[in-house]
Amino acid sequence: MSDLYDTITVTGNVASEPQFKRTQNGVAITSFRVASGQRKYDRQAERWVDSGTNWYTVSVFRGLADHAFASLHRGDRVILTGRLRQREWESGDKSGIAFDIEADAVGHDLLWGTTTFVKDERRRAVDPVPVDAWQTTADADAWAAPGVGGAEQADVPELVGAHAGGGAGDADPADAPF
């Protein structure tokens, strides 16, 4: 593999059924191929035409590997981002260059369909920061935004910034255009 570690975002179709395995150390790995078709507008023919397909081998690790294996199937339209790697290959008398992506994020491309998200309860169980942590830590944080935190205001955040109250022509914050 080369030392090419550019970040890339790709949309395409899952071209192979995802494969799942675990290393000897127990690290989950899911890999699959993605075909990213390229199109261009042919002005003479006045229509869109296919102009080639880029092929990538995608690998994902740990929790993302578990989720990708459970969620993705051959033919699914996906969008993914990760680190691009180039490698040379040989097989008998043939050789070439392949491009692999170590993905950091993978999801269905919602331009082409719908999906249903189910939160992984295991992730919530190991999350070290409680949902209401801002209420307890903001009291002691000298850098907290004014009006955020204090026990007397824990349920009513104060507006901060250009549309905050205190000037002429105050309006109801619910009517603000943002």
MARDOKE-823768 format. One record per residue (C-alpha): residue number from 1; residue in three letters; x, y, z. Coordinates in Angstrom, 1 decimal. Each point is the difference from the previous one (the first is absolute). Example, Ala and Ser with C-alpha at 12.3 -4.5 7.8 and 13.67 -1.06 7.14 Angstrom:
# MARDOKE-823768
pt nr=1	rest=ALA	xx=12.3	yy=-4.5	zz=7.8;
pt nr=2	rest=SER	xx=1.4	yy=3.4	zz=-0.7;
END
This chain:
# MARDOKE-823768
pt nr=1	rest=MET	xx=0.0	yy=0.0	zz=0.0;
pt nr=2	rest=SER	xx=1.1	yy=3.5	zz=-0.6;
pt nr=3	rest=ASP	xx=0.2	yy=2.8	zz=2.5;
pt nr=4	rest=LEU	xx=-3.0	yy=1.7	zz=-1.6;
pt nr=5	rest=TYR	xx=-2.4	yy=0.8	zz=2.8;
pt nr=6	rest=ASP	xx=-2.3	yy=2.6	zz=-1.5;
pt nr=7	rest=THR	xx=-3.5	yy=0.3	zz=1.4;
pt nr=8	rest=ILE	xx=-2.6	yy=-0.8	zz=-2.6;
pt nr=9	rest=THR	xx=-3.8	yy=0.0	zz=-0.2;
pt nr=10	rest=VAL	xx=-1.6	yy=-2.4	zz=-2.4;
pt nr=11	rest=THR	xx=-3.6	yy=-0.8	zz=-1.1;
pt nr=12	rest=GLY	xx=-0.7	yy=-3.3	zz=-1.7;
pt nr=13	rest=ASN	xx=-1.5	yy=-3.4	zz=0.1;
pt nr=14	rest=VAL	xx=1.1	yy=-2.8	zz=2.3;
pt nr=15	rest=ALA	xx=1.2	yy=-2.5	zz=-2.7;
pt nr=16	rest=SER	xx=0.7	yy=-3.0	zz=2.2;
pt nr=17	rest=GLU	xx=-1.7	yy=-1.6	zz=3.0;
pt nr=18	rest=PRO	xx=1.8	yy=1.4	zz=3.1;
pt nr=19	rest=GLN	xx=2.4	yy=-2.5	zz=1.6;
pt nr=20	rest=PHE	xx=0.6	yy=-0.1	zz=3.7;
pt nr=21	rest=LYS	xx=2.9	yy=-1.4	zz=2.0;
pt nr=22	rest=ARG	xx=1.8	yy=0.5	zz=3.3;
pt nr=23	rest=THR	xx=3.7	yy=0.3	zz=0.5;
pt nr=24	rest=GLN	xx=1.8	yy=-2.2	zz=2.6;
pt nr=25	rest=ASN	xx=-0.2	yy=3.0	zz=2.4;
pt nr=26	rest=GLY	xx=-3.8	yy=0.1	zz=-0.5;
pt nr=27	rest=VAL	xx=-0.2	yy=3.2	zz=-2.2;
pt nr=28	rest=ALA	xx=-3.0	yy=-0.2	zz=-2.3;
pt nr=29	rest=ILE	xx=0.6	yy=0.7	zz=-3.8;
pt nr=30	rest=THR	xx=-2.5	yy=0.3	zz=-2.7;
pt nr=31	rest=SER	xx=1.0	yy=0.4	zz=-3.6;
pt nr=32	rest=PHE	xx=-1.9	yy=0.5	zz=-3.3;
pt nr=33	rest=ARG	xx=0.5	yy=1.4	zz=-3.5;
pt nr=34	rest=VAL	xx=-1.6	yy=3.3	zz=-1.1;
pt nr=35	rest=ALA	xx=-0.6	yy=1.0	zz=-3.6;
pt nr=36	rest=SER	xx=-0.1	yy=3.7	zz=-0.5;
pt nr=37	rest=GLY	xx=-1.4	yy=0.7	zz=-3.4;
pt nr=38	rest=GLN	xx=0.9	yy=3.2	zz=-1.8;
pt nr=39	rest=ARG	xx=-2.4	yy=1.9	zz=-2.3;
pt nr=40	rest=LYS	xx=0.4	yy=3.0	zz=-2.3;
pt nr=41	rest=TYR	xx=-2.3	yy=2.0	zz=-2.2;
pt nr=42	rest=ASP	xx=0.5	yy=-0.6	zz=-3.7;
pt nr=43	rest=ARG	xx=-1.0	yy=3.3	zz=-1.6;
pt nr=44	rest=GLN	xx=-0.1	yy=-1.5	zz=-3.5;
pt nr=45	rest=ALA	xx=-2.3	yy=-2.8	zz=1.0;
pt nr=46	rest=GLU	xx=-1.8	yy=2.3	zz=2.5;
pt nr=47	rest=ARG	xx=0.0	yy=-2.7	zz=2.7;
pt nr=48	rest=TRP	xx=1.9	yy=-1.4	zz=3.0;
pt nr=49	rest=VAL	xx=2.4	yy=-2.8	zz=-0.9;
pt nr=50	rest=ASP	xx=2.1	yy=-2.4	zz=2.2;
pt nr=51	rest=SER	xx=3.7	yy=0.9	zz=-0.1;
pt nr=52	rest=GLY	xx=1.5	yy=-2.7	zz=2.1;
pt nr=53	rest=THR	xx=-0.1	yy=-1.6	zz=3.4;
pt nr=54	rest=ASN	xx=2.5	yy=0.3	zz=2.8;
pt nr=55	rest=TRP	xx=0.3	yy=-3.1	zz=2.2;
pt nr=56	rest=TYR	xx=1.1	yy=0.1	zz=3.7;
pt nr=57	rest=THR	xx=0.5	yy=-2.7	zz=2.6;
pt nr=58	rest=VAL	xx=-1.4	yy=1.4	zz=3.2;
pt nr=59	rest=SER	xx=1.0	yy=-1.1	zz=3.5;
pt nr=60	rest=VAL	xx=-1.6	yy=1.0	zz=3.3;
pt nr=61	rest=PHE	xx=1.1	yy=-0.9	zz=3.5;
pt nr=62	rest=ARG	xx=-1.4	yy=-0.6	zz=3.5;
pt nr=63	rest=GLY	xx=-3.5	yy=1.2	zz=0.7;
pt nr=64	rest=LEU	xx=-0.4	yy=1.5	zz=-3.5;
pt nr=65	rest=ALA	xx=0.8	yy=-3.5	zz=-1.4;
pt nr=66	rest=ASP	xx=-2.8	yy=-1.5	zz=2.1;
pt nr=67	rest=HIS	xx=-2.5	yy=2.6	zz=-1.2;
pt nr=68	rest=ALA	xx=1.1	yy=-0.1	zz=-3.6;
pt nr=69	rest=PHE	xx=-0.3	yy=-3.8	zz=-0.2;
pt nr=70	rest=ALA	xx=-3.5	yy=0.1	zz=1.6;
pt nr=71	rest=SER	xx=-1.2	yy=2.9	zz=-2.2;
pt nr=72	rest=LEU	xx=1.6	yy=-0.2	zz=-3.5;
pt nr=73	rest=HIS	xx=-0.8	yy=-2.4	zz=-2.8;
pt nr=74	rest=ARG	xx=1.1	yy=-0.3	zz=-3.6;
pt nr=75	rest=GLY	xx=-1.8	yy=2.6	zz=-2.2;
pt nr=76	rest=ASP	xx=-0.5	yy=2.5	zz=2.9;
pt nr=77	rest=ARG	xx=0.8	yy=3.6	zz=-1.0;
pt nr=78	rest=VAL	xx=2.5	yy=1.4	zz=2.6;
pt nr=79	rest=ILE	xx=2.0	yy=3.1	zz=0.9;
pt nr=80	rest=LEU	xx=3.2	yy=-0.5	zz=1.8;
pt nr=81	rest=THR	xx=3.1	yy=1.9	zz=1.1;
pt nr=82	rest=GLY	xx=3.4	yy=-1.2	zz=1.0;
pt nr=83	rest=ARG	xx=3.7	yy=-0.2	zz=-0.8;
pt nr=84	rest=LEU	xx=0.9	yy=-1.0	zz=-3.6;
pt nr=85	rest=ARG	xx=2.9	yy=-2.4	zz=-0.5;
pt nr=86	rest=GLN	xx=1.6	yy=-1.1	zz=-3.2;
pt nr=87	rest=ARG	xx=1.6	yy=-3.4	zz=-0.4;
pt nr=88	rest=GLU	xx=1.5	yy=-2.0	zz=-2.8;
pt nr=89	rest=TRP	xx=-1.1	yy=-3.6	zz=-0.7;
pt nr=90	rest=GLU	xx=1.2	yy=-2.9	zz=-2.1;
pt nr=91	rest=SER	xx=-1.9	yy=-3.2	zz=-0.9;
pt nr=92	rest=GLY	xx=1.9	yy=-2.3	zz=-2.4;
pt nr=93	rest=ASP	xx=0.8	yy=2.0	zz=-3.0;
pt nr=94	rest=LYS	xx=-2.4	yy=2.9	zz=0.9;
pt nr=95	rest=SER	xx=0.8	yy=3.0	zz=2.2;
pt nr=96	rest=GLY	xx=-1.6	yy=3.2	zz=0.8;
pt nr=97	rest=ILE	xx=-0.7	yy=2.7	zz=2.6;
pt nr=98	rest=ALA	xx=-2.9	yy=-0.2	zz=2.4;
pt nr=99	rest=PHE	xx=-1.5	yy=2.6	zz=2.2;
pt nr=100	rest=ASP	xx=-1.2	yy=-0.8	zz=3.5;
pt nr=101	rest=ILE	xx=-1.9	yy=2.1	zz=2.5;
pt nr=102	rest=GLU	xx=0.2	yy=-0.4	zz=3.7;
pt nr=103	rest=ALA	xx=-3.4	yy=1.5	zz=0.8;
pt nr=104	rest=ASP	xx=-0.7	yy=2.2	zz=3.1;
pt nr=105	rest=ALA	xx=-3.7	yy=0.4	zz=-0.9;
pt nr=106	rest=VAL	xx=-2.4	yy=-2.0	zz=-2.2;
pt nr=107	rest=GLY	xx=-3.7	yy=0.5	zz=-0.5;
pt nr=108	rest=HIS	xx=-2.8	yy=-0.4	zz=-2.5;
pt nr=109	rest=ASP	xx=-0.2	yy=2.7	zz=-2.7;
pt nr=110	rest=LEU	xx=-3.5	yy=1.5	zz=0.7;
pt nr=111	rest=LEU	xx=-0.2	yy=1.5	zz=-3.4;
pt nr=112	rest=TRP	xx=-0.9	yy=-3.4	zz=-1.3;
pt nr=113	rest=GLY	xx=-2.2	yy=-1.4	zz=2.8;
pt nr=114	rest=THR	xx=-0.9	yy=0.0	zz=3.7;
pt nr=115	rest=THR	xx=1.5	yy=-1.8	zz=3.0;
pt nr=116	rest=THR	xx=-0.9	yy=-0.5	zz=3.6;
pt nr=117	rest=PHE	xx=2.6	yy=0.8	zz=2.7;
pt nr=118	rest=VAL	xx=0.1	yy=-2.2	zz=3.1;
pt nr=119	rest=LYS	xx=2.3	yy=1.3	zz=2.8;
pt nr=120	rest=ASP	xx=2.5	yy=-2.6	zz=1.3;
pt nr=121	rest=GLU	xx=-0.9	yy=-0.3	zz=3.7;
pt nr=122	rest=ARG	xx=3.5	yy=-1.4	zz=0.7;
pt nr=123	rest=ARG	xx=1.5	yy=3.4	zz=-1.0;
pt nr=124	rest=ARG	xx=-2.4	yy=1.8	zz=2.4;
pt nr=125	rest=ALA	xx=1.0	yy=-2.3	zz=2.8;
pt nr=126	rest=VAL	xx=3.7	yy=0.8	zz=-0.3;
pt nr=127	rest=ASP	xx=-0.4	yy=3.7	zz=-0.7;
pt nr=128	rest=PRO	xx=2.0	yy=1.6	zz=2.8;
pt nr=129	rest=VAL	xx=-1.8	yy=3.4	zz=-0.2;
pt nr=130	rest=PRO	xx=-3.6	yy=0.2	zz=1.4;
pt nr=131	rest=VAL	xx=-2.5	yy=1.8	zz=-2.1;
pt nr=132	rest=ASP	xx=-0.5	yy=2.8	zz=2.6;
pt nr=133	rest=ALA	xx=3.8	yy=0.4	zz=0.7;
pt nr=134	rest=TRP	xx=-0.1	yy=3.6	zz=-1.3;
pt nr=135	rest=GLN	xx=-2.2	yy=1.0	zz=2.9;
pt nr=136	rest=THR	xx=2.5	yy=-1.2	zz=2.7;
pt nr=137	rest=THR	xx=3.2	yy=1.0	zz=-1.8;
pt nr=138	rest=ALA	xx=-1.1	yy=3.4	zz=-1.2;
pt nr=139	rest=ASP	xx=-0.3	yy=1.3	zz=3.6;
pt nr=140	rest=ALA	xx=3.7	yy=-0.5	zz=0.5;
pt nr=141	rest=ASP	xx=1.1	yy=1.0	zz=-3.5;
pt nr=142	rest=ALA	xx=1.3	yy=3.6	zz=-0.1;
pt nr=143	rest=TRP	xx=-0.1	yy=-0.2	zz=-3.9;
pt nr=144	rest=ALA	xx=-3.7	yy=-1.0	zz=-0.2;
pt nr=145	rest=ALA	xx=-2.3	yy=2.3	zz=-1.9;
pt nr=146	rest=PRO	xx=-1.7	yy=2.6	zz=2.3;
pt nr=147	rest=GLY	xx=-3.3	yy=-1.2	zz=1.3;
pt nr=148	rest=VAL	xx=0.6	yy=-3.7	zz=-0.8;
pt nr=149	rest=GLY	xx=0.3	yy=-2.3	zz=3.0;
pt nr=150	rest=GLY	xx=-0.9	yy=1.6	zz=3.3;
pt nr=151	rest=ALA	xx=-2.4	yy=-2.0	zz=2.1;
pt nr=152	rest=GLU	xx=-2.7	yy=2.7	zz=-0.2;
pt nr=153	rest=GLN	xx=0.2	yy=0.0	zz=-3.8;
pt nr=154	rest=ALA	xx=0.6	yy=-3.7	zz=-0.8;
pt nr=155	rest=ASP	xx=-3.4	yy=-0.4	zz=-1.8;
pt nr=156	rest=VAL	xx=0.0	yy=3.5	zz=-1.7;
pt nr=157	rest=PRO	xx=3.0	yy=0.8	zz=-2.1;
pt nr=158	rest=GLU	xx=0.7	yy=3.6	zz=-0.7;
pt nr=159	rest=LEU	xx=0.5	yy=1.3	zz=-3.5;
pt nr=160	rest=VAL	xx=3.5	yy=1.1	zz=-0.7;
pt nr=161	rest=GLY	xx=1.1	yy=2.1	zz=-3.0;
pt nr=162	rest=ALA	xx=-1.5	yy=2.5	zz=-2.4;
pt nr=163	rest=HIS	xx=-3.6	yy=-1.0	zz=0.6;
pt nr=164	rest=ALA	xx=0.3	yy=-0.1	zz=3.8;
pt nr=165	rest=GLY	xx=-2.3	yy=2.3	zz=2.0;
pt nr=166	rest=GLY	xx=1.1	yy=3.3	zz=1.6;
pt nr=167	rest=GLY	xx=-0.3	yy=2.4	zz=-2.8;
pt nr=168	rest=ALA	xx=-2.6	yy=2.3	zz=-1.6;
pt nr=169	rest=GLY	xx=-2.7	yy=-1.8	zz=-1.9;
pt nr=170	rest=ASP	xx=0.2	yy=-3.2	zz=1.9;
pt nr=171	rest=ALA	xx=-2.2	yy=-2.7	zz=-1.5;
pt nr=172	rest=ASP	xx=-1.2	yy=-3.3	zz=1.2;
pt nr=173	rest=PRO	xx=2.9	yy=-2.5	zz=-0.7;
pt nr=174	rest=ALA	xx=-2.6	yy=-2.5	zz=-1.4;
pt nr=175	rest=ASP	xx=-0.5	yy=2.5	zz=-2.8;
pt nr=176	rest=ALA	xx=3.7	yy=0.2	zz=-0.9;
pt nr=177	rest=PRO	xx=0.7	yy=-0.9	zz=-3.7;
pt nr=178	rest=PHE	xx=2.6	yy=-2.6	zz=0.9;
END
